[in-house]
Amino acid sequence: MIEKIKQFFREVQVETKKVVYPGRDELVGSTWIVIITVIVVSVFLGIIDLSLTKLVGLAIR
């Protein structure tokens, strides 16, 4: 059992060495894309929410 655990961590170490991490420029660019996407989706959902609220308000009257 202990040998299996040791083997697992050795394999994890080998696989970790294969990982290619993004550079600073790529990381900053990806972060901006995520921020802009979140803002656009938030505005879109806010407009939909406001529209549906007014529509339901009119339907209830």
C-alpha positions in Angstrom: 0.0 0.0 0.0 2.8 2.4 0.9 4.6 1.6 -2.3 1.6 2.4 -4.3 1.3 5.8 -2.7 5.0 6.5 -3.3 4.6 5.5 -6.9 1.6 7.8 -7.3 3.6 10.8 -6.0 6.5 9.9 -8.3 4.2 9.9 -11.2 2.6 13.2 -10.1 6.1 14.7 -10.0 6.9 13.5 -13.5 3.6 14.8 -14.9 4.1 18.1 -13.2 7.4 18.6 -15.0 5.5 18.3 -18.3 3.2 21.2 -17.5 3.8 24.4 -19.6 2.7 27.4 -17.6 1.6 30.6 -19.5 3.9 33.6 -19.7 3.1 36.9 -18.2 1.7 38.4 -21.4 -0.5 35.4 -22.1 -1.8 35.4 -18.5 -2.6 39.2 -18.5 -4.3 38.8 -21.9 -6.4 35.9 -20.7 -7.3 37.8 -17.5 -8.6 40.7 -19.5 -10.7 38.4 -21.7 -12.3 36.9 -18.6 -13.0 40.3 -17.0 -14.5 41.7 -20.2 -16.6 38.5 -20.7 -17.9 38.7 -17.1 -18.9 42.4 -17.6 -20.7 41.7 -20.9 -22.6 38.8 -19.5 -23.5 40.7 -16.3 -24.9 43.6 -18.3 -26.8 41.3 -20.6 -28.3 39.4 -17.7 -29.1 42.7 -15.9 -31.0 43.9 -19.0 -32.9 40.6 -19.3 -33.7 40.7 -15.6 -35.0 44.3 -15.8 -37.0 43.5 -18.9 -38.6 40.4 -17.3 -39.4 42.3 -14.1 -41.2 45.1 -16.0 -43.0 42.5 -18.2 -44.2 40.5 -15.1 -45.2 43.8 -13.5 -47.3 44.7 -16.5 -48.9 41.2 -16.6 -49.8 41.4 -12.9 -51.6 44.7 -13.2 
